[in-house]
């Protein structure tokens, strides 16, 4: 059984590329273009949703990195340790090792 069809009248300028399609093939071409456009909108909606999810995850990662950096800076400045629950021994502070002293051991 043939599907019901409805007419859609569209006015396009004389220089529109549709007029390069041979007469008799234009309807099928326009229908294919409309179908393609509809499918592209669906695909782009999915892509937008995925990008939004990725963006949200990147923001969460960035926030976590900022928090970790702040904890590390505090630990290096002698404040609380970089790792929660790990405390330096009494009188110890977290410091950056002297790179010259380290490299001198290899001379």
N, C-alpha and C positions, 0 to 999 in steps of 0.2 A: 504494500500500500504506500502511496506517495505521501510525503509530508505536506501539510498545508503550508502554503507560502503567502507572505504578505509583501506588498509593494512598499519600497522605501525610496522616496524621491529625494535626490541630493543635487544641489546646484554647485557646480565646480567651475572655476575659470577656464577659459578656452586653452590656456597654456598648461593646464594640469597634466601630469604624466599619464593619467588614466586614458587620455585620448590617443596615446601611442599604442595602447593595447588594441588588437584587432576587434572590429565590430563583431559581435556574436560571442566573444570571449570575455567581455567586460564584466558581465554579471558574476560569472564564476570567480573572476579575479578580485572583484570588490568584496564578495562574500569571503573569500580566502583571506583578504587583508583585514576585514572586520574580525574574523575568527582569530587571526594572528594577534591583532591588537588586544583583544579580550584576554587571550592566553598570556600575553606579555604582562598585562596588568596584574593577573593572578600571580605570576612568577615574581614580579617586582614586589608585590605585597609580602610574599614569603621571604624574599631577600631582605627587605626592610625590617621585618620582624627579627630575622637572624642577626642583622647588624645591630639592632637595638639590644639584643641579648649579649652579643659580644662586647658592645660598648659598656653595658652595665657591669660585665665581668671585669673589663679593663679598669673601670673606675674603682671597683672593689680591690683589685690588685694594687692599684696606685695608692689607695688609702692605706692598705696593709704595709706597703713599702715605706710610706712616710712614717707610719707608726714605728716600724722596725728601725728606720734611720734615727728617729728621735731617741729610741731606747739605746741604740748603739752609741750615739753621741753622749748620752748621759753616763753610760758605762765607761766610756773613754775619758770622761771628765771626772771620774771618781764618784759619780752618783750611783744610782741603782744599777744592777748588772743588766747586761743586754738580754740574757735569757731569763724569763720569769722562773723563780724558784732557785736559781743558782746565785749564791752570794760569795763574794771574795772572802778569804779568811780574815781574821781580825787584823787590822792594820794594813791589809792589802788593798790596793786600788787597781782598777783596770787601766793599763797604760798601753800606748802604742810602742812596740819594740823599736829600738834604735836600729835602723837599717845599716848604718855604717859599721856598728859593732857586729852585726850578723854577717855582713859581707867580709869583714876582716878575718873571720874564721876560715875563709876559703883562699886567703892569700898565701 
